[in-house]
Amino acid sequence: MKRIASVAIVLPAFNEEKDLPALLARIKETLSGQDFRYEVIVVDDGSKDRTAEIAKEGAKDMPLTLIQHEANKGLGMGIQTGLSAAMKVADAVVVMDSDNTHDPIYVMEMVRELETKDVQLVIASRYQTGSVIVGLSAFRKGLSLGCFLLMKTLVPFNNVRDYSTGFRAYDSGLLKRMATVYGEDKLVEESGFVCMLEVLLKLRAIGAKATEIPYTLRYDLKAGVSKLRIWRTLKRYLIVVNRYRSKRPDAATAVAMTAKQAGA
């Protein structure tokens, strides 16, 4: 059994002053006293509100590091910055949305999955038995389901059903292997919401093993306005799928790719 002694929680944030305080409070209450050490990494992506100030206030009474982008670079670049920093300071990296729709109570189960199963990626999935979505319109639910069915057909990934959720736990060793293959500054190259699909397909291409857990997605707790641009995102989905669709090396090939990159 693997031992996860430390977990970094990455929170990419853009104008999240309404939701970030409640999320930080939930993280502190939930993760304090666990068997693993935790640290929060807030990546403020050029916010124009009090997001950075709230993170600085939070750092006074919880383990929190603030990284700031001077200008807004998009969700993908926020995750890029967070993953790059987090994989160097913890055994596992959990990425959560900063809008308080993800409950940190699931972090413990994600850590257990990484410790007890032969996987390097754990996804909090909307499409597992027992999952619940609260506060999302029927249109958005239908659109998400349609995207899932399309992705599962075009780019099947063993044990993965939710291709776009932002709530995931990564073994840091997997992220370091990904950095070796693609370059540490190119873990994430898409700037918008499709970055979550991009990361997943890159991991698929290097032979990552994944599992999913059910969870409750709480859109009803979100106070801020959604930043998703639906039709633009769908167009980028198809572009990214086309780019990575044929990249499916098996585990042995992935190891060879890593060794080749390391020796270069």
Number of C-alpha atoms within 10 A of each C-alpha: 9 12 12 17 14 16 27 28 24 28 25 28 26 25 20 24 22 19 19 28 18 14 21 23 12 15 19 18 12 16 18 13 10 10 11 16 16 23 21 26 24 27 29 27 25 19 19 14 13 15 23 25 13 17 23 15 12 20 16 9 9 16 15 21 16 18 18 18 14 10 11 15 14 18 24 22 24 27 28 23 25 26 28 19 17 24 21 15 14 21 20 27 30 28 24 25 19 26 27 25 22 23 18 21 14 16 24 15 14 22 26 15 21 23 16 11 13 13 16 21 27 25 25 27 26 25 20 15 10 11 14 14 16 12 12 12 11 9 9 11 13 11 13 18 16 12 17 18 14 13 21 16 10 13 18 17 22 12 11 20 22 24 26 22 20 21 23 20 26 25 22 24 16 20 24 19 22 22 18 18 21 16 13 17 13 16 26 25 15 20 15 19 23 24 26 21 22 24 22 18 24 19 23 24 21 25 19 22 19 23 20 20 19 16 22 17 22 17 17 12 15 18 15 14 10 9 10 10 10 11 9 12 15 15 11 18 21 14 13 17 16 13 12 15 16 11 14 19 15 13 15 11 14 21 16 13 16 19 14 12 15 11 6 5
